[in-house]
């Protein structure tokens, strides 16, 4: 990409202090040898495929979530988070990337139009930003990744999971301007798709730094590899960006209420002569509200599509119900919200937990505790606003969903639900493991001031009351104190410890990996951003999807 093109390619969420400079070194690739005809052909194929990736991302406009943790030194734990930032939006080549409404870009350029958003954001946070950012890191070079503009040095063949790749070091040719990729690429050796690339961009300055990143792609459809995640690490911060929602079909702004819906296997009871009581009508109206809201959250890309993990959550929920001998008029369902912020919400008879919240819970009893809070809301009859039973109230742009759907309960409702939740938990099979829940809540409280973006809800209820105490603080009674040096005491896990997202169909799948032994307190990393690693696999038209293994040392639940 030429200098002016890369300058326009600023759909950026990168935040950084002006003390960091990440300039690309002007050294040629070491040990460069002449490429073989096979290697040359693969690079030429990769150049063509890279243009196809740009076209596909333009067509599908995925959701993008960036979570940033600024790090500081700790004598025992190495580096720990000192502050954080969280941003959620949608990639768009035609509109400004923003956390509010999209606005038409004022000038051209493949990723143009985000400067106004960045100006406002940098002023708000008193921080510098780069002219390229995390969104730019989706692509190696959008138009000129070829042998005329770059030098390629073959490194080795390497498997990434099940995918065989050729690895090349890449360096821009001299005098081509700033903003050129410098680093390493992994090209799968059949289709010529770039599946991973690490490095930075050339020409960064103190005022406009480029950062070092590790960008991954997944084989989401036949011969279609699309960006799935970017990990960024520099002197004082770490960040993860995740992409999903590629297969979302965005709703029309005015026609959806007139669309007919075919429900598979629906029973026709139109000839049934039984009438509806007022209480039944009230519950039907609430159910209609629930379905409308769940559908709207799904269409906005915030709520995961139903998956097998929902049944895991529902099993925990049933354990709580059985323990208190509760027989509710309607079954309780569970879903996962795809965001990393730690929150939960009850929508009608559906309990929703965020992916981030599920990820950081070490044990099943911790999961039961956070589920009990929303189950208590349902048992106590705390309903969301039933005005959403009117479909027209949900006809707003997807990017306004977080502002237009206020799902959180009142302070009084949360206080009552907290008391009921403790009762439900202590009456269940999890009651003997309350100490583990108390440890999690202690670790969460310790992180609250340093990680406000992580613990701030986007849609649902916070884990904390307005005074900064956990709603479920009664479950902290009798718990041992946090012991940093005790490797047997795991109070909370790093982000990404339990679930992965299929970026095409927006389903969550449980991770399957062997737990690494902890060798020092630094390996605990509660609530931290860590590097990610994809064990890549070729697309198969089955429920099997590429997996992600987090390189952090984590401890899985012994009770699962």
C-alpha positions as CSV (number, residue, x, y, z in Angstrom):
1,X,0.0,0.0,0.0
2,X,1.4,3.4,-0.9
3,X,2.0,6.1,1.7
4,X,-1.2,8.0,1.0
5,X,-3.3,4.8,1.0
6,X,-1.9,3.6,4.3
7,X,-2.4,7.1,5.7
8,X,-6.1,6.8,4.7
9,X,-6.4,3.3,6.1
10,X,-7.1,4.4,9.7
11,X,-10.0,2.6,11.0
12,X,-8.1,2.5,14.3
13,X,-8.8,1.7,18.0
14,X,-5.1,1.8,19.0
15,X,-4.4,3.9,22.1
16,X,-0.8,4.5,23.3
17,X,1.2,7.0,25.2
18,X,3.6,9.2,23.3
19,X,6.6,7.6,24.9
20,X,6.4,4.4,22.8
21,X,7.9,4.3,19.4
22,X,7.6,1.1,17.3
23,X,9.5,1.8,14.2
24,X,10.2,-0.9,11.7
25,X,13.9,-1.7,11.4
26,X,15.4,-0.9,8.0
27,X,17.3,-4.2,7.8
28,X,16.9,-6.6,4.9
29,X,15.8,-10.2,5.6
30,X,18.6,-12.3,7.0
31,X,19.8,-15.2,5.0
32,X,17.8,-14.3,2.0
33,X,18.1,-16.8,-0.9
34,X,16.6,-17.0,-4.3
35,X,13.0,-18.2,-4.2
36,X,12.1,-21.5,-6.0
37,X,9.5,-21.5,-8.7
38,X,7.1,-23.1,-6.2
39,X,7.7,-20.5,-3.6
40,X,7.3,-17.7,-6.2
41,X,4.0,-19.1,-7.4
42,X,2.7,-19.4,-3.9
43,X,3.5,-15.8,-3.1
44,X,1.8,-14.6,-6.3
45,X,-1.3,-16.6,-5.4
46,X,-1.2,-15.1,-1.9
47,X,-1.1,-11.6,-3.4
48,X,-4.3,-12.4,-5.3
49,X,-6.0,-14.0,-2.3
50,X,-5.2,-11.0,-0.1
51,X,-7.3,-8.8,-2.4
52,X,-10.1,-11.4,-2.0
53,X,-9.9,-11.1,1.8
54,X,-10.4,-7.3,1.5
55,X,-13.4,-7.8,-0.7
56,X,-14.9,-10.4,1.7
57,X,-14.5,-8.2,4.7
58,X,-16.0,-5.3,2.8
59,X,-19.0,-7.5,2.0
60,X,-19.6,-9.0,5.4
61,X,-18.7,-6.0,7.7
62,X,-18.0,-8.1,10.9
63,X,-18.3,-6.9,14.4
64,X,-15.1,-6.0,16.1
65,X,-14.3,-5.9,19.8
66,X,-11.0,-4.5,21.2
67,X,-10.0,-4.8,24.8
68,X,-6.8,-3.1,26.0
69,X,-4.9,-3.5,29.3
70,X,-2.1,-1.1,30.2
71,X,0.5,-3.0,32.3
72,X,2.7,-2.1,35.2
73,X,5.5,-4.0,37.0
74,X,4.8,-6.1,40.1
75,X,7.5,-7.6,42.3
76,X,5.7,-11.0,42.6
77,X,3.5,-11.2,39.6
78,X,5.7,-9.7,36.9
79,X,3.4,-7.4,35.0
80,X,-0.2,-6.8,36.0
81,X,-3.0,-4.6,34.5
82,X,-3.1,-1.0,35.8
83,X,-5.9,0.3,33.6
84,X,-8.0,-0.8,30.7
85,X,-10.2,0.3,27.7
86,X,-13.0,-1.6,25.9
87,X,-14.5,-0.7,22.5
88,X,-17.1,-2.6,20.5
89,X,-18.3,-1.7,17.0
90,X,-18.6,-2.9,13.4
91,X,-16.0,-2.8,10.6
92,X,-17.3,-0.8,7.7
93,X,-15.5,0.5,4.6
94,X,-18.3,2.9,3.8
95,X,-19.0,4.5,7.2
96,X,-17.1,5.8,10.1
97,X,-16.2,3.3,12.8
98,X,-17.8,4.6,15.9
99,X,-19.2,3.5,19.2
100,X,-22.4,5.5,18.5
101,X,-24.2,6.0,15.2
102,X,-22.3,5.5,11.9
103,X,-21.7,8.7,10.0
104,X,-20.9,8.9,6.3
105,X,-17.2,9.2,5.7
106,X,-16.2,12.6,4.3
107,X,-13.4,11.3,2.0
108,X,-12.3,8.1,0.2
109,X,-9.9,5.4,1.2
110,X,-10.4,1.8,1.9
111,X,-10.7,2.3,5.7
112,X,-11.3,6.0,5.8
113,X,-13.5,8.1,7.9
114,X,-12.5,7.2,11.5
115,X,-10.4,10.3,12.2
116,X,-13.2,12.2,13.9
117,X,-13.9,9.2,16.2
118,X,-10.2,8.9,17.0
119,X,-9.8,12.7,17.7
120,X,-12.7,12.6,20.2
121,X,-11.4,9.4,21.8
122,X,-7.8,10.6,22.1
123,X,-8.9,13.9,23.7
124,X,-11.1,12.0,26.1
125,X,-8.3,9.7,27.2
126,X,-5.4,12.2,26.8
127,X,-3.6,9.6,24.7
128,X,-1.9,9.4,21.3
129,X,-3.2,7.2,18.5
130,X,-1.6,5.7,15.5
131,X,-2.6,6.5,11.9
132,X,-3.0,2.8,11.5
133,X,-4.7,0.6,14.1
134,X,-6.1,-2.7,15.1
135,X,-8.5,-2.7,12.1
136,X,-5.6,-2.0,9.8
137,X,-3.9,-5.1,11.2
138,X,-6.6,-7.3,9.5
139,X,-4.6,-7.0,6.3
140,X,-0.9,-7.3,5.3
141,X,-1.3,-4.9,2.3
142,X,-4.6,-4.3,0.7
143,X,-3.3,-3.7,-2.9
144,X,0.4,-4.2,-3.3
145,X,1.6,-7.4,-1.6
146,X,3.7,-8.7,-4.4
147,X,7.3,-9.3,-5.5
148,X,7.5,-5.8,-7.1
149,X,7.0,-4.1,-3.8
150,X,8.3,-6.6,-1.2
151,X,11.3,-8.9,-0.7
152,X,10.3,-12.4,0.5
153,X,12.8,-14.7,2.2
154,X,11.8,-18.3,2.7
155,X,12.1,-19.5,6.4
156,X,10.7,-23.0,6.7
157,X,7.6,-25.2,6.3
158,X,5.5,-25.3,9.4
159,X,2.2,-26.8,10.5
160,X,-0.3,-24.5,12.4
161,X,-2.6,-27.1,13.8
162,X,-3.7,-29.2,10.8
163,X,-2.7,-26.6,8.2
164,X,0.6,-26.9,6.4
165,X,2.2,-23.6,5.6
166,X,5.3,-22.0,4.1
167,X,6.8,-19.3,6.3
168,X,8.4,-16.1,4.8
169,X,10.1,-13.1,6.2
170,X,8.8,-10.0,4.4
171,X,10.4,-6.6,3.9
172,X,9.3,-3.7,1.8
173,X,11.6,-2.6,-1.0
174,X,13.4,0.8,-0.5
175,X,11.8,4.2,-1.0
176,X,8.1,3.0,-1.1
177,X,7.0,5.2,1.8
178,X,5.8,4.5,5.3
179,X,3.0,2.2,6.4
180,X,4.4,-0.9,4.7
181,X,4.2,-4.3,6.4
182,X,7.5,-5.6,7.9
183,X,7.4,-9.1,9.5
184,X,6.6,-12.7,8.9
185,X,3.7,-14.4,7.0
186,X,2.4,-18.0,7.1
187,X,0.9,-19.0,3.7
188,X,-1.1,-22.3,3.5
189,X,0.5,-24.2,0.7
190,X,-2.7,-25.3,-1.1
191,X,-4.8,-22.3,-1.7
192,X,-2.2,-19.6,-1.1
193,X,-4.1,-18.0,1.7
194,X,-2.2,-16.0,4.4
195,X,-3.4,-17.5,7.7
196,X,-1.1,-15.7,10.1
197,X,1.2,-12.7,10.0
198,X,3.2,-11.0,12.7
199,X,5.2,-7.8,12.7
200,X,4.6,-4.1,12.3
201,X,4.4,-1.3,9.7
202,X,7.4,0.8,8.5
203,X,8.0,4.4,9.3
204,X,6.4,4.8,12.8
205,X,7.2,8.0,14.7
206,X,6.9,9.2,18.3
207,X,3.7,11.0,17.4
208,X,2.3,8.2,15.2
209,X,3.6,4.9,16.4
210,X,3.0,1.6,14.8
211,X,2.7,-1.4,17.1
212,X,3.8,-5.0,16.9
213,X,1.0,-7.5,16.4
214,X,0.1,-11.1,15.7
215,X,-2.8,-11.4,13.3
216,X,-4.8,-14.7,12.7
217,X,-7.3,-15.8,10.2
218,X,-9.8,-18.7,10.2
219,X,-11.1,-20.9,7.4
220,X,-14.7,-20.0,7.9
221,X,-16.0,-21.3,4.6
222,X,-14.6,-23.3,1.7
223,X,-11.4,-21.6,0.6
224,X,-12.4,-18.5,2.6
225,X,-9.9,-17.3,5.2
226,X,-11.0,-14.2,7.2
227,X,-9.6,-12.2,10.1
228,X,-10.5,-13.7,13.4
229,X,-8.2,-12.2,16.0
230,X,-5.3,-9.8,16.5
231,X,-3.0,-9.7,19.5
232,X,-0.9,-6.6,20.2
233,X,1.8,-6.2,22.7
234,X,4.2,-3.4,23.2
235,X,6.1,-1.7,26.1
236,X,3.2,-0.9,28.4
237,X,0.1,-2.5,27.0
238,X,-1.5,-5.6,25.7
239,X,-4.6,-5.9,23.6
240,X,-6.9,-8.4,21.9
241,X,-9.2,-7.7,19.0
242,X,-11.7,-10.3,17.9
243,X,-13.9,-10.3,14.8
244,X,-17.2,-12.2,14.4
245,X,-20.6,-11.8,12.7
246,X,-19.4,-12.5,9.2
247,X,-22.6,-14.3,8.3
248,X,-25.0,-11.8,9.9
249,X,-27.8,-10.7,7.7
250,X,-28.5,-7.2,8.8
251,X,-32.2,-6.3,9.3
252,X,-33.9,-3.8,7.1
253,X,-34.7,-0.6,9.0
254,X,-38.4,-0.5,8.2
255,X,-39.6,-3.8,6.7
256,X,-38.9,-6.3,9.4
257,X,-42.3,-6.0,11.1
258,X,-44.0,-7.0,7.9
259,X,-41.9,-10.1,7.3
260,X,-43.6,-13.4,7.7
261,X,-41.8,-16.0,9.9
262,X,-41.9,-19.7,9.3
263,X,-41.4,-21.7,12.5
264,X,-40.3,-25.2,11.9
265,X,-42.3,-28.0,13.6
266,X,-44.8,-25.4,15.0
267,X,-48.1,-26.9,16.1
268,X,-51.3,-25.5,14.7
269,X,-53.7,-25.0,17.7
270,X,-56.0,-22.6,15.9
271,X,-59.0,-25.0,16.3
272,X,-58.4,-25.4,20.0
273,X,-61.3,-23.9,21.8
274,X,-59.7,-23.2,25.1
275,X,-59.6,-19.5,26.1
276,X,-56.7,-17.5,27.6
277,X,-56.9,-16.3,31.2
278,X,-55.6,-12.8,32.1
279,X,-52.5,-14.3,33.8
280,X,-51.8,-16.4,30.7
281,X,-52.2,-13.4,28.5
282,X,-49.8,-11.4,30.7
283,X,-47.2,-14.3,30.5
284,X,-47.7,-14.5,26.7
285,X,-47.1,-10.8,26.4
286,X,-43.9,-11.2,28.5
287,X,-42.8,-14.1,26.3
288,X,-43.3,-12.0,23.2
289,X,-41.1,-9.3,24.7
290,X,-38.4,-11.9,25.5
291,X,-38.4,-13.3,22.0
292,X,-38.3,-9.8,20.4
293,X,-35.3,-8.8,22.5
294,X,-33.4,-12.0,22.1
295,X,-33.9,-11.8,18.3
296,X,-32.8,-8.2,18.3
297,X,-29.6,-8.9,20.3
298,X,-28.8,-11.8,18.0
299,X,-29.3,-9.8,14.8
300,X,-27.1,-7.1,16.2
301,X,-24.3,-9.7,16.7
302,X,-24.2,-9.4,20.4
303,X,-25.9,-12.6,21.4
304,X,-24.4,-16.0,20.4
305,X,-26.6,-18.3,18.4
306,X,-27.9,-21.3,20.4
307,X,-25.1,-23.9,21.0
308,X,-24.3,-27.0,23.1
309,X,-22.8,-24.8,25.8
310,X,-26.2,-23.4,26.5
311,X,-27.2,-26.8,27.9
312,X,-24.2,-26.7,30.3
313,X,-25.6,-23.5,31.7
314,X,-29.1,-24.9,31.9
315,X,-27.8,-28.0,33.8
316,X,-26.3,-25.7,36.4
317,X,-29.6,-23.7,36.5
318,X,-31.6,-26.9,37.0
319,X,-29.3,-27.9,39.9
320,X,-30.2,-24.6,41.6
321,X,-33.9,-25.1,41.0
322,X,-33.9,-28.7,42.2
323,X,-32.0,-27.7,45.4
324,X,-34.8,-25.2,46.3
325,X,-37.6,-27.4,45.0
326,X,-38.8,-24.7,42.7
327,X,-41.3,-25.5,39.9
328,X,-41.6,-22.6,37.5
329,X,-44.4,-22.3,35.0
330,X,-42.0,-22.1,32.1
331,X,-38.5,-23.7,31.5
332,X,-35.4,-21.6,32.0
333,X,-33.1,-21.1,29.0
334,X,-29.6,-19.9,28.9
335,X,-27.5,-18.0,26.3
336,X,-24.1,-16.4,26.0
337,X,-23.4,-12.8,25.0
338,X,-20.3,-12.5,22.9
339,X,-18.8,-9.6,24.7
340,X,-15.8,-9.7,27.1
341,X,-17.2,-7.3,29.7
342,X,-18.3,-9.1,32.9
343,X,-22.1,-9.0,33.1
344,X,-25.3,-11.0,33.2
345,X,-29.0,-10.3,32.6
346,X,-32.3,-12.1,32.7
347,X,-34.6,-11.5,29.7
348,X,-37.9,-13.1,30.5
349,X,-37.1,-16.7,31.2
350,X,-33.7,-16.6,29.5
351,X,-30.5,-16.1,31.5
352,X,-27.6,-14.5,29.6
353,X,-24.0,-14.5,30.7
354,X,-21.3,-12.7,28.8
355,X,-18.5,-14.8,27.3
356,X,-16.0,-12.8,29.4
357,X,-17.7,-13.7,32.6
358,X,-17.8,-17.4,31.8
359,X,-14.1,-17.3,30.8
360,X,-12.8,-16.0,34.1
361,X,-14.7,-18.4,36.4
362,X,-12.5,-21.2,37.7
363,X,-15.1,-23.6,39.0
364,X,-18.6,-24.8,38.4
365,X,-19.7,-23.4,41.8
366,X,-18.6,-19.9,40.6
367,X,-20.8,-20.4,37.5
368,X,-23.7,-21.5,39.7
369,X,-23.3,-18.3,41.8
370,X,-23.5,-15.9,38.9
371,X,-26.4,-17.9,37.4
372,X,-28.2,-17.8,40.7
373,X,-28.3,-14.0,40.6
374,X,-30.3,-13.9,37.4
375,X,-32.4,-16.9,38.3
376,X,-33.4,-15.0,41.4
377,X,-34.6,-12.1,39.3
378,X,-36.8,-14.6,37.4
379,X,-38.1,-16.3,40.6
380,X,-39.0,-12.8,42.0
381,X,-40.8,-11.8,38.9
382,X,-38.5,-9.0,37.9
383,X,-39.4,-8.4,34.2
384,X,-37.7,-6.3,31.5
385,X,-39.8,-3.5,30.0
386,X,-42.7,-5.3,28.2
387,X,-43.1,-2.4,25.8
388,X,-40.6,-4.3,23.7
389,X,-43.4,-6.6,22.8
390,X,-44.1,-4.0,20.2
391,X,-41.7,-4.9,17.4
392,X,-41.4,-1.3,16.1
393,X,-39.7,-0.3,19.3
394,X,-36.7,-2.4,18.2
395,X,-36.4,-0.9,14.7
396,X,-33.1,1.0,15.2
397,X,-29.6,0.6,13.8
398,X,-27.6,-2.3,15.1
399,X,-24.9,0.0,16.3
400,X,-27.4,1.7,18.6
401,X,-28.4,-1.5,20.3
402,X,-26.2,-1.0,23.4
403,X,-27.8,2.4,24.0
404,X,-31.4,1.7,23.1
405,X,-31.8,-1.6,24.9
406,X,-31.7,-0.9,28.6
407,X,-31.9,-4.4,30.1
408,X,-30.4,-3.8,33.6
409,X,-32.5,-4.1,36.7
410,X,-33.0,-1.4,39.3
411,X,-30.9,-1.2,42.5
412,X,-33.8,-2.4,44.6
413,X,-34.4,-5.4,42.4
414,X,-30.7,-6.3,42.5
415,X,-30.6,-6.1,46.2
416,X,-33.6,-8.4,46.5
417,X,-32.2,-10.7,43.9
418,X,-28.9,-10.9,45.7
419,X,-30.6,-12.1,48.9
420,X,-32.6,-14.7,47.0
421,X,-29.5,-15.8,45.0
422,X,-27.6,-16.6,48.2
423,X,-30.6,-18.6,49.4
424,X,-30.7,-20.5,46.1
425,X,-27.0,-21.2,46.2
426,X,-26.9,-22.4,49.8
427,X,-29.8,-24.7,49.1
428,X,-28.1,-26.4,46.2
429,X,-25.4,-29.1,45.6
430,X,-22.8,-26.2,45.4
431,X,-23.3,-25.1,49.0
432,X,-20.2,-26.9,50.3
433,X,-18.0,-25.0,47.9
434,X,-19.0,-21.5,48.8
435,X,-15.4,-20.7,49.8
436,X,-14.3,-20.8,46.1
437,X,-17.1,-18.3,45.2
438,X,-15.9,-16.1,48.0
439,X,-12.3,-16.2,46.6
440,X,-13.5,-15.2,43.1
441,X,-15.5,-12.3,44.5
442,X,-12.4,-11.1,46.5
443,X,-10.3,-11.3,43.3
444,X,-12.9,-9.5,41.4
445,X,-13.2,-6.7,44.0
446,X,-9.4,-6.3,44.0
447,X,-9.5,-5.8,40.2
448,X,-12.5,-3.4,40.1
449,X,-10.6,-0.1,40.4
450,X,-7.8,-1.2,37.9
451,X,-10.1,-2.7,35.3
452,X,-13.3,-0.5,35.2
453,X,-13.9,-1.2,31.5
454,X,-13.9,-4.9,32.1
455,X,-16.4,-4.8,34.9
456,X,-18.7,-2.2,33.4
457,X,-21.8,-3.8,31.8
458,X,-22.8,-2.9,28.3
459,X,-26.3,-4.4,28.3
460,X,-27.1,-6.1,31.6
461,X,-26.4,-6.0,35.3
462,X,-23.1,-5.2,37.0
463,X,-21.5,-7.6,39.4
464,X,-21.2,-4.7,41.8
465,X,-23.6,-2.4,43.7
466,X,-23.2,1.4,43.5
467,X,-21.0,1.3,46.6
468,X,-18.4,-0.9,44.9
469,X,-19.3,-4.2,46.7
470,X,-20.3,-7.4,44.9
471,X,-24.1,-8.0,45.0
472,X,-23.3,-11.5,46.2
473,X,-21.0,-10.3,49.0
474,X,-22.8,-12.6,51.5
475,X,-21.1,-15.5,49.7
476,X,-17.7,-14.1,50.7
477,X,-18.3,-14.9,54.3
478,X,-16.1,-17.7,55.6
479,X,-13.8,-17.6,52.5
480,X,-10.1,-17.7,53.1
481,X,-8.0,-14.6,52.2
482,X,-6.3,-14.3,48.8
483,X,-2.8,-15.8,48.8
484,X,-0.8,-14.7,45.9
485,X,2.0,-17.2,46.6
486,X,-0.3,-20.2,47.0
487,X,-0.3,-22.0,43.6
488,X,-3.2,-24.2,44.8
489,X,-5.4,-21.2,45.2
490,X,-7.0,-20.2,41.9
491,X,-9.5,-17.4,42.4
492,X,-10.0,-16.2,38.8
493,X,-8.7,-17.1,35.3
494,X,-7.4,-15.1,32.4
495,X,-9.7,-14.0,29.7
496,X,-10.3,-16.7,27.0
497,X,-10.0,-19.6,29.4
498,X,-13.3,-21.5,28.6
499,X,-15.0,-20.5,25.3
500,X,-14.1,-19.7,21.7
501,X,-16.3,-18.0,19.1
502,X,-17.0,-19.4,15.6
503,X,-16.6,-16.1,13.7
504,X,-18.9,-17.2,10.9
505,X,-22.0,-18.6,12.7
506,X,-21.5,-16.8,16.1
507,X,-21.7,-19.9,18.2
508,X,-19.6,-20.5,21.2
509,X,-17.7,-23.8,21.8
510,X,-15.9,-25.0,24.9
511,X,-12.1,-25.1,24.7
512,X,-10.5,-28.4,24.9
513,X,-6.9,-28.4,26.2
514,X,-4.6,-29.8,28.8
515,X,-4.1,-27.7,31.9
516,X,-0.5,-26.5,32.2
517,X,1.1,-26.8,35.7
518,X,1.7,-23.5,37.5
519,X,5.3,-22.9,38.4
520,X,5.0,-19.4,39.9
521,X,2.4,-16.8,41.0
522,X,2.9,-15.1,37.7
523,X,1.1,-18.0,35.9
524,X,-2.2,-17.2,37.6
525,X,-3.0,-14.0,35.6
526,X,-6.5,-13.3,36.8
527,X,-8.6,-11.3,34.3
528,X,-5.6,-10.7,32.1
529,X,-5.3,-10.4,28.4
530,X,-2.9,-13.1,27.1
531,X,-1.5,-14.1,23.7
532,X,-3.7,-16.3,21.7
533,X,-2.9,-19.3,19.5
534,X,-5.1,-20.8,16.8
535,X,-4.8,-24.5,16.1
536,X,-6.0,-24.1,12.5
537,X,-8.0,-26.6,10.6
538,X,-9.4,-26.6,7.1
539,X,-13.1,-25.9,6.8
540,X,-15.5,-28.8,6.9
541,X,-19.3,-28.5,6.3
542,X,-19.9,-30.0,9.8
543,X,-20.3,-28.5,13.3
544,X,-16.6,-28.9,13.8
545,X,-14.8,-25.5,13.7
546,X,-11.2,-24.3,14.1
547,X,-10.1,-24.2,17.8
548,X,-8.2,-21.6,19.8
549,X,-5.8,-22.6,22.5
550,X,-4.8,-19.8,24.9
551,X,-1.1,-19.9,25.6
552,X,-1.7,-18.8,29.2
553,X,-1.3,-21.3,31.9
554,X,-4.8,-21.9,33.2
555,X,-6.5,-24.3,35.6
556,X,-9.7,-26.0,34.6
557,X,-12.5,-26.8,37.0
558,X,-12.1,-29.9,39.0
559,X,-15.9,-30.1,39.4
560,X,-16.7,-30.0,35.7
